[in-house]
Amino acid sequence: MRKAPKDVDAYIAGAPKDARAQLVALRKVIKDTAPEAEERISYSMPYYHYHGRLVYFAAFKNHIGLYIPSPIIEEHEDELADYETSKGTVRFPIGKPLPVSLIKKVIKARIQKIENPGKRTKRPTS
């Protein structure tokens, strides 16, 4: 078992080499979109705290996972259709450009959900 990183810099330095540039870019997108969020390590991965759980990310062999508490993924499923998703995860392939505007959009939706609990961030289409 790998030792838990002490901070996000250590996490990125210990990530697979092919993923590092994307991790740096993802970190910047998160910090630019949620500048008030506190950067931490939780569950041995980068975590951003903004009045609660905002987002996490992690690098794997073939993808980078962005973990967003539900129901954000479900509420943006049409826009995320090009990516593998689950209830609280979006997987971005390593080596392909990150969809920066889409990442910003789901982070902003999560911020809105935190600040206005119980309110949907997107209306379902009929």
Contacts in CASP RR format, 6 or more apart in sequence:
PFRMAT RR
TARGET T0000
AUTHOR 0000-0000-0000
METHOD contacts of the structure
MODEL  1
MRKAPKDVDAYIAGAPKDARAQLVALRKVIKDTAPEAEERISYSMPYYHY
HGRLVYFAAFKNHIGLYIPSPIIEEHEDELADYETSKGTVRFPIGKPLPV
SLIKKVIKARIQKIENPGKRTKRPTS
2 44 0 8 1.000
4 41 0 8 1.000
4 44 0 8 1.000
5 11 0 8 1.000
5 14 0 8 1.000
5 41 0 8 1.000
5 44 0 8 1.000
6 41 0 8 1.000
7 39 0 8 1.000
7 41 0 8 1.000
8 27 0 8 1.000
8 39 0 8 1.000
8 41 0 8 1.000
8 46 0 8 1.000
11 23 0 8 1.000
11 41 0 8 1.000
11 44 0 8 1.000
11 45 0 8 1.000
11 46 0 8 1.000
12 20 0 8 1.000
12 23 0 8 1.000
12 24 0 8 1.000
12 27 0 8 1.000
13 20 0 8 1.000
15 23 0 8 1.000
15 59 0 8 1.000
16 59 0 8 1.000
16 60 0 8 1.000
16 61 0 8 1.000
16 94 0 8 1.000
18 94 0 8 1.000
18 95 0 8 1.000
19 59 0 8 1.000
19 60 0 8 1.000
19 64 0 8 1.000
19 94 0 8 1.000
20 59 0 8 1.000
22 59 0 8 1.000
22 64 0 8 1.000
22 92 0 8 1.000
22 94 0 8 1.000
22 95 0 8 1.000
22 98 0 8 1.000
23 57 0 8 1.000
23 59 0 8 1.000
23 64 0 8 1.000
25 98 0 8 1.000
25 100 0 8 1.000
26 57 0 8 1.000
26 64 0 8 1.000
26 66 0 8 1.000
26 92 0 8 1.000
26 98 0 8 1.000
26 103 0 8 1.000
27 46 0 8 1.000
27 57 0 8 1.000
29 98 0 8 1.000
29 100 0 8 1.000
29 103 0 8 1.000
29 104 0 8 1.000
29 107 0 8 1.000
30 37 0 8 1.000
30 48 0 8 1.000
30 54 0 8 1.000
30 55 0 8 1.000
30 57 0 8 1.000
30 103 0 8 1.000
30 107 0 8 1.000
31 37 0 8 1.000
31 39 0 8 1.000
32 104 0 8 1.000
33 103 0 8 1.000
33 104 0 8 1.000
33 107 0 8 1.000
33 108 0 8 1.000
33 111 0 8 1.000
34 48 0 8 1.000
34 50 0 8 1.000
34 54 0 8 1.000
34 107 0 8 1.000
34 111 0 8 1.000
36 50 0 8 1.000
37 48 0 8 1.000
37 49 0 8 1.000
37 50 0 8 1.000
37 54 0 8 1.000
38 48 0 8 1.000
38 49 0 8 1.000
38 50 0 8 1.000
39 46 0 8 1.000
39 47 0 8 1.000
39 48 0 8 1.000
40 46 0 8 1.000
40 47 0 8 1.000
40 48 0 8 1.000
40 49 0 8 1.000
41 47 0 8 1.000
42 56 0 8 1.000
43 56 0 8 1.000
45 56 0 8 1.000
45 57 0 8 1.000
45 58 0 8 1.000
46 56 0 8 1.000
46 57 0 8 1.000
46 58 0 8 1.000
47 53 0 8 1.000
47 55 0 8 1.000
47 56 0 8 1.000
48 54 0 8 1.000
48 55 0 8 1.000
48 56 0 8 1.000
50 111 0 8 1.000
50 114 0 8 1.000
51 114 0 8 1.000
51 115 0 8 1.000
52 114 0 8 1.000
53 69 0 8 1.000
54 107 0 8 1.000
54 110 0 8 1.000
54 111 0 8 1.000
54 114 0 8 1.000
55 66 0 8 1.000
55 67 0 8 1.000
55 68 0 8 1.000
55 107 0 8 1.000
55 110 0 8 1.000
56 66 0 8 1.000
56 67 0 8 1.000
57 64 0 8 1.000
57 65 0 8 1.000
57 66 0 8 1.000
57 67 0 8 1.000
58 64 0 8 1.000
58 65 0 8 1.000
58 67 0 8 1.000
59 65 0 8 1.000
59 94 0 8 1.000
61 94 0 8 1.000
62 93 0 8 1.000
62 94 0 8 1.000
63 84 0 8 1.000
63 91 0 8 1.000
63 92 0 8 1.000
63 93 0 8 1.000
63 94 0 8 1.000
64 91 0 8 1.000
64 92 0 8 1.000
64 94 0 8 1.000
64 98 0 8 1.000
65 89 0 8 1.000
65 90 0 8 1.000
65 91 0 8 1.000
65 92 0 8 1.000
66 89 0 8 1.000
66 90 0 8 1.000
66 91 0 8 1.000
66 92 0 8 1.000
66 103 0 8 1.000
66 106 0 8 1.000
67 88 0 8 1.000
67 89 0 8 1.000
68 88 0 8 1.000
68 89 0 8 1.000
68 90 0 8 1.000
68 106 0 8 1.000
68 107 0 8 1.000
68 110 0 8 1.000
69 88 0 8 1.000
69 110 0 8 1.000
69 113 0 8 1.000
70 87 0 8 1.000
70 88 0 8 1.000
71 113 0 8 1.000
71 120 0 8 1.000
72 88 0 8 1.000
72 106 0 8 1.000
72 109 0 8 1.000
72 110 0 8 1.000
72 113 0 8 1.000
72 121 0 8 1.000
73 80 0 8 1.000
73 85 0 8 1.000
73 86 0 8 1.000
73 87 0 8 1.000
73 88 0 8 1.000
73 89 0 8 1.000
73 90 0 8 1.000
73 106 0 8 1.000
74 87 0 8 1.000
75 109 0 8 1.000
75 120 0 8 1.000
75 121 0 8 1.000
75 122 0 8 1.000
76 105 0 8 1.000
76 106 0 8 1.000
76 109 0 8 1.000
76 121 0 8 1.000
76 122 0 8 1.000
77 85 0 8 1.000
78 125 0 8 1.000
79 102 0 8 1.000
79 105 0 8 1.000
80 90 0 8 1.000
80 102 0 8 1.000
80 106 0 8 1.000
82 99 0 8 1.000
83 90 0 8 1.000
83 91 0 8 1.000
83 92 0 8 1.000
83 99 0 8 1.000
84 90 0 8 1.000
84 91 0 8 1.000
85 91 0 8 1.000
90 106 0 8 1.000
92 98 0 8 1.000
92 99 0 8 1.000
109 121 0 8 1.000
109 122 0 8 1.000
112 119 0 8 1.000
112 121 0 8 1.000
113 119 0 8 1.000
113 121 0 8 1.000
END
